């Protein structure tokens, strides 16, 4: 009798945790903060929740987020939101712009690795699948509309050419030691590139930048 009772307790416990997980996954599909914490197995600080609420409610124009070094801006905003956007619209077009090609490429690689290898991401958005091209500076997922542009493109702020339209641009640490301190003359070129080269690529109806 005790064995039967124990089995029922264990079954009920398993059912409870299965139901709890399903509830979290459902919420992760609609809430960026829940998505980020579930997929990356890390608890948000209160300011991360504020950032992600602002990002999710931001629909057009620009949004500026300031944070100190080591505050996980890239992970909690650029990486998490790009993945969340793709999960909701595989036809989206996103650009990741940083101070250097290497930095932007590292971010895109992190996003690509999550899509391919993160089982929790696949639980939340099982329809997101790798397609081609898929390399260190551009990723494409399966989509219903054919674009000449990849789903995500990585570039430096000083890139000479930015390609076609984008629905979202993440400007992540575009100003750094090299183009602000070591080479002060780069400052004006960075501002010119931001306003003249990048912002015009944003779709006028649904585009936004962060």
C-alpha positions as CSV (number, residue, x, y, z in Angstrom):
1,X,0.0,0.0,0.0
2,X,2.8,2.4,0.9
3,X,4.4,1.6,-2.5
4,X,1.2,2.4,-4.3
5,X,0.8,5.6,-2.3
6,X,4.4,6.7,-3.1
7,X,3.9,6.0,-6.8
8,X,0.8,8.3,-6.8
9,X,2.7,11.0,-4.9
10,X,5.5,10.8,-7.5
11,X,3.0,10.8,-10.4
12,X,1.2,13.8,-9.0
13,X,4.5,15.6,-8.4
14,X,5.6,14.9,-12.0
15,X,2.2,16.1,-13.3
16,X,2.6,19.3,-11.3
17,X,6.0,20.1,-12.6
18,X,5.0,19.3,-16.2
19,X,2.0,21.6,-15.9
20,X,4.2,24.3,-14.3
21,X,6.8,24.0,-17.1
22,X,4.0,24.3,-19.7
23,X,2.7,27.4,-18.0
24,X,6.2,29.0,-18.1
25,X,6.7,28.1,-21.7
26,X,3.4,29.6,-22.7
27,X,4.2,32.8,-20.8
28,X,7.7,32.9,-22.4
29,X,6.1,33.0,-25.8
30,X,4.4,36.4,-25.0
31,X,6.6,38.0,-22.3
32,X,10.2,39.0,-23.1
33,X,11.4,38.9,-19.4
34,X,10.0,35.4,-18.9
35,X,11.5,34.3,-22.2
36,X,15.0,35.6,-21.4
37,X,15.1,34.1,-17.9
38,X,13.8,30.7,-19.1
39,X,15.9,30.3,-22.2
40,X,19.2,31.5,-20.6
41,X,18.6,30.0,-17.1
42,X,19.3,33.2,-15.3
43,X,17.3,35.4,-13.0
44,X,16.8,39.0,-14.0
45,X,17.8,41.9,-11.8
46,X,14.9,44.4,-11.4
47,X,16.4,46.7,-13.9
48,X,16.5,43.9,-16.5
49,X,12.7,43.6,-16.1
50,X,12.4,47.4,-16.7
51,X,14.6,47.3,-19.8
52,X,12.7,44.3,-21.3
53,X,9.3,45.8,-20.6
54,X,10.4,49.0,-22.3
55,X,11.8,47.0,-25.3
56,X,8.7,44.9,-25.7
57,X,6.3,47.9,-25.6
58,X,8.5,49.9,-28.0
59,X,6.9,49.7,-31.4
60,X,8.3,52.6,-33.5
61,X,11.1,55.1,-33.5
62,X,14.1,54.9,-31.2
63,X,14.7,53.7,-27.6
64,X,17.8,54.5,-25.7
65,X,19.0,52.1,-22.9
66,X,21.9,53.0,-20.7
67,X,23.7,50.6,-18.5
68,X,27.1,50.2,-16.8
69,X,29.7,47.7,-18.1
70,X,28.9,44.2,-16.9
71,X,25.1,44.9,-16.6
72,X,24.3,42.3,-19.3
73,X,22.9,44.8,-21.8
74,X,23.9,42.7,-24.8
75,X,22.5,39.4,-23.4
76,X,19.2,40.8,-21.9
77,X,18.4,43.3,-24.7
78,X,20.2,42.6,-28.0
79,X,20.4,38.8,-27.9
80,X,17.1,38.1,-26.0
81,X,15.0,40.6,-28.0
82,X,16.4,39.5,-31.4
83,X,15.5,35.9,-30.6
84,X,12.1,36.9,-29.3
85,X,11.4,39.0,-32.4
86,X,12.3,36.1,-34.7
87,X,10.1,33.8,-32.7
88,X,7.2,36.1,-33.3
89,X,8.0,36.8,-37.0
90,X,10.3,34.7,-39.0
91,X,10.0,37.2,-41.8
92,X,11.6,39.9,-39.8
93,X,14.8,41.7,-40.8
94,X,17.2,42.7,-38.0
95,X,20.5,44.4,-38.0
96,X,23.1,44.2,-35.2
97,X,25.4,47.2,-35.3
98,X,28.4,47.6,-32.9
99,X,31.7,49.4,-32.8
100,X,33.5,46.6,-34.8
101,X,32.6,43.8,-37.1
102,X,34.1,41.3,-34.7
103,X,31.8,42.4,-31.8
104,X,28.7,42.3,-34.0
105,X,29.7,38.9,-35.4
106,X,30.0,37.5,-31.8
107,X,26.5,38.6,-31.0
108,X,25.1,37.1,-34.2
109,X,27.0,33.8,-33.4
110,X,25.4,33.8,-29.9
111,X,21.9,34.2,-31.5
112,X,22.6,31.5,-34.0
113,X,23.9,29.0,-31.4
114,X,20.8,29.6,-29.3
115,X,18.5,28.8,-32.3
116,X,20.4,25.7,-33.2
117,X,21.4,24.3,-29.8
118,X,19.3,25.7,-27.0
119,X,16.5,23.2,-26.2
120,X,14.5,25.7,-24.2
121,X,14.4,28.1,-27.1
122,X,13.2,25.3,-29.2
123,X,10.4,24.5,-26.7
124,X,9.2,28.1,-26.8
125,X,9.5,28.7,-30.5
126,X,9.7,25.2,-32.2
127,X,8.9,26.6,-35.6
128,X,12.2,28.6,-35.8
129,X,14.6,26.6,-38.0
130,X,18.0,27.3,-39.5
131,X,18.1,28.1,-43.2
132,X,20.8,29.6,-45.4
133,X,22.8,31.7,-45.6
134,X,24.1,31.0,-42.1
135,X,27.5,32.3,-41.2
136,X,29.4,34.5,-38.8
137,X,27.8,37.8,-39.9
138,X,24.4,36.8,-41.2
139,X,21.7,34.3,-40.3
140,X,18.6,33.2,-42.1
141,X,15.7,31.2,-40.7
142,X,12.9,29.4,-42.5
143,X,10.4,32.0,-43.6
144,X,7.3,32.3,-45.7
145,X,8.4,35.5,-47.6
146,X,11.6,35.6,-49.7
147,X,13.9,38.5,-48.9
148,X,17.2,39.3,-50.5
149,X,18.4,40.2,-46.9
150,X,19.1,37.6,-44.2
151,X,17.0,37.5,-41.1
152,X,19.9,39.0,-39.1
153,X,22.9,40.9,-40.3
154,X,26.0,41.9,-38.3
155,X,28.0,45.0,-39.1
156,X,30.2,47.8,-37.6
157,X,28.9,51.3,-37.3
158,X,31.4,52.5,-39.8
159,X,30.4,50.0,-42.5
160,X,30.3,51.6,-46.0
161,X,27.2,49.7,-47.1
162,X,24.2,48.5,-45.0
163,X,22.1,46.6,-47.5
164,X,18.3,46.8,-47.7
165,X,15.6,47.7,-45.2
166,X,15.3,46.5,-41.7
167,X,12.5,46.3,-39.2
168,X,14.8,46.5,-36.2
169,X,18.3,47.7,-35.6
170,X,20.1,47.0,-32.3
171,X,22.9,49.5,-31.8
172,X,25.0,47.8,-29.2
173,X,28.0,49.8,-27.9
174,X,28.6,51.5,-31.2
175,X,30.9,54.0,-29.4
176,X,33.9,52.6,-27.7
177,X,37.6,53.2,-26.8
178,X,38.8,53.0,-30.4
179,X,36.4,55.4,-32.0
180,X,35.9,57.8,-29.1
181,X,39.2,58.0,-27.3
182,X,42.1,56.6,-29.4
183,X,40.8,58.2,-32.6
184,X,38.8,61.2,-31.6
185,X,38.3,62.1,-35.3
186,X,36.1,59.1,-35.7
187,X,33.4,60.6,-33.5
188,X,31.9,62.7,-36.3
189,X,32.1,59.8,-38.7
190,X,30.2,57.6,-36.2
191,X,27.4,60.3,-35.9
192,X,27.3,60.7,-39.6
193,X,27.0,57.0,-40.2
194,X,24.3,56.6,-37.6
195,X,22.1,59.3,-39.0
196,X,22.9,59.1,-42.7
197,X,23.8,55.4,-43.3
198,X,21.8,53.4,-40.8
199,X,18.6,55.2,-39.7
200,X,17.4,55.5,-43.4
201,X,17.4,51.7,-43.7
202,X,14.7,51.4,-41.1
203,X,11.3,50.6,-42.5
204,X,9.2,53.8,-42.2
205,X,6.0,52.0,-41.2
206,X,7.1,49.4,-38.6
207,X,10.8,49.9,-38.1
208,X,12.5,50.8,-34.8
209,X,15.9,51.0,-33.3
210,X,17.3,50.3,-29.8
